[in-house]
Amino acid sequence: MSLQIKVPEVGESITEVTIASWLKKDGDYVEQDEIIAELESDKATFELPAEAAGVLKIIANEEDTVEVGAVICEIDTEAKEGSKSSASSDKKEQVKAEPKKEEKKAEKEESKPSSSGSGSKKTGEVHEMVVPTVGESITEVTISSWLKSDGDYVELDEIIAEVESDKATFELPAEANGILKIIAQEGDTLEIGATICKIEVTEGGAPSAKKEGSADQSESKSSEVTTSGEETYATGHASPAAAKILKEKGIDPSNIKGTGRDGRITKEDAENAEKQQAKAPEAAKQEEKKQETPSAPKGERNQHREKMSSLRKTVARRLVSVKNETAMLTTFNEVDMQPIMEIRKKYKEQFKEKYEVGLGFMSFFTKACTLALKEFPAVNAQIDGNEMVFSDYVDMSIAVSSPKGLVVPVIRNAEKLSFNEVEAEVIRLAKKARDGKLSIDEMTGGTFTITNGGIFGSMLSTPIINAPQSAILGMHNIVERPVAVNGEVKIRPIMYVALSYDHRIIDGKESVSFLVRVKELLEDPTRLLLGI
Amino acid sequence: MSKYDVTVIGSGPGGYVAAIRCAQLGMKTAIIEKYDTLGGTCLNVGCIPSKALLDSSEHFHNAETTFKEHGINLSNLKVDIKQMIGRKAEVVKQNVEGIAFLMKKNKIDVHTGVGSFIDKNTIKVTDSKGKATEISTDKVIIATGSKPVELPFAKFDKKRIISSTEALELKEVPKHMIVIGGGVIGLELGSVYKRIGSDVTVIEFLDSLIATMDGTMGKEMKKSMKKLGMDVKLKHKVTKVENKGKEVEVTFENEKGESQTIKGDYCLVSVGRKPYTAGLDLEKAGIKADERGRIPVDNHLKTESDNIYAIGDVVRGAMLAHKAEEEGVFVAETMVGQKPHINYKLIPNVVYTWPEVAGAGFTEEELKEEGRAYKTGSFPYKALGRARASMDTDGLVKVIADKATDEILGIHIIGARAADMIASAVTAMEFRASAEDVSRMSHAHPTYMEAVKEACLTATENRPIHM
């Protein structure tokens, strides 16, 4: 796939820029975020980073003046590193990581006496792999699992680990052929750009059962003393700035795992030390408490502690901030579900046959909401600074529980979709959610949310707004209740519905009317057809 | 009455740095200075003016001794001491004005006069005309520095028997300057006058010059000073100094107790400095100086009085401008609840003779005393391309590392630009680098710093490249 790189918006009033210089040549392999060109506007010079890794195809030449938004180059993201010509200026020198056939042959012919059947040879180069940029607003990721073990031989592009961010899980491919040295452990949370692992680059494929040639080892031994991650006298030594920070936080440096050379504690380590540290004293406290307990209660009383996943932490942070930062309240209503249930009963088979998806409640609710949102645009709006943003489309967020927790994928332009299209989209997104395969794009940008606590049996609840949206509709279980219909007590399938909304932007009249409208549309689905 | 969060007494490198850091941290800050110009000893009569004269005299010395070999011929080369001292004064002026600017920039109130405690929160400032004002302050930092030590039998008359202060203001090139004390100040000022034509005799009581530094440095220093033409007398004890009007007579005894008298036109007494607290009325703040005149402080540089701190030459430790600066920052940060740290072992010692001398970390003598197993590696300037190019081939770098772990414990340099080079040594040791670590870092070629790398290679596995 080829990615077009356009001149970015660099500031108000700047409409065109001049290409001051290309730092990479046409056909070079470029890394994501690597600076590939310098651009000049009439106000400033700035750098242009590659938006993806791949082979560069230059379109606009040096000294060309191009408009903002114009395409200046393309990056062929599918081209392998091997296809690059000689991007030797790349500091990581991955070029060497490529097993060059000729060299391999020469290697064999040389037949070092010490190579003892080993097909591979360390180049002495260590490739450091860092957490890649996975999306805007994502600042840290958690290593969910290592698929390869420390010391394993890994091949270029082989998936070596699974990493999760608060929005998605993604796979981490090896960036070179060689021996894997794991640095970040499973469960560790790392910032973008932090080192995950190192690969001791080798040439000539996987080593055979026997270990590296002994000569090789002794050769590199002296350097390993200082460069490898082994414990040395300096392990755990805090740099001057780090020492000050740790002292101020009241953290003993011996409790910190340094990421600096030979485990030295860097300033960054000290700055990040808090979280892990919080655990230790708590654990200690817990122990103390145990000892203090005068008479131990009978029965097993085990506890266990788990680190919060990034997703959990993000959810927690956002929910609290919504509670704190909005004027949230909830309005309720009840919906007689009989008409919808009748329609479903009547058309279930036909619908399934024709569209290959079941006719569920979601499509009714989605359609009802999109119609009601059109009539009450404030409910579909959001606050941005001092402005209110109204969308004339509905991107419907659907709360879905996944094995990793709550995720909220988005059905785009739900107002334009037919019933079957809504159902199909719900199924597609729910499946992706279960598999943890939702992309960030699929989870951002919703304008309104529907959550269904009813599937777990909830009778009534007050959902929390999915910020920065301003309202959320809560569906609940359907229970047969006695209701008065035309002066008679009837048993009807009733669902309570709740609408939590941000009173800052939505007035009581609008929110209540919106929910009443949804109720009307659901109780008389013909209205959905007619739009009345 | 003005009211401040913190008042600093003394505007030397300890005091003014403390004041700036306090202001940076948001405290309303005042600084009290007895003299008309800020900067204390260091800027007015210490580090800066002595460097100005050292540079001037070294230029002259080079013009006289090495220019010919460089292919530069001069005639009528002579010293204009008036100009030399005048230029020095201009350098000082620029620096002290710089401090005044920094005070203004950081909104620090400068009070000129002698500061004395009325109580621990009130300070009286008495200016040169005797007019007194009072300052109320929450906290105080005492940074009053030090003064040259006087010998009981050689009181400063400031004419023939002089301290470093007068030695920076001479109006003539002395015929024979007798220097008592072979420490940093004596050797620096002795060098100045030796280079511009004086005979210089240095008399030192101990068996080594710059005795607090690594022994190798003292030995090499003696060689350098002798090469410069200084008469260096170690293990000699001065017994009498007499101002004879146009001459000064100095009598001393050698090791065997044999007495000898020499004559010169100036006698520079540079046997050390002592803490200066005169006029502070410390007792009113509940503070008592110790038997050596120092203000006792705890690990946080706090005095016996809770709100009063003291830093620099007036407290324990080496009397160095950069030590005082670190302490100034330390105290300011401590006051606002931060927890800074000073690694005193890594405060470098520097001597600005030529070649320069600089050292940080442990000396070989200290490690011997401690019984710690160590190894050393040295590399001479002679073997450096850079040094040959500039004809600065005197000197060496000595690296001392732990025998087992290879951790660098001390680096000592005598040679051109040692004073600037020592910062790298401090960096390496602050991060507890091993000798091999430094050996594996790229050092630009050709530079004097290559000698450090080579000395590290020597210390690591005795495998220097250029030896």
Interface residues (C-beta under 8 A of the other chain):
Chain A: S222 S223 V225 T226 T227 T232 Y233 A234 H237 S239 P240 A243 K244 K247 E248 G260 R261 R264
Chain B: G337 Q338 K339 P340 H341 N343 D402 T405 D406 E407 E430 F431 R432 A433 S434 E436 D437 R440 E461
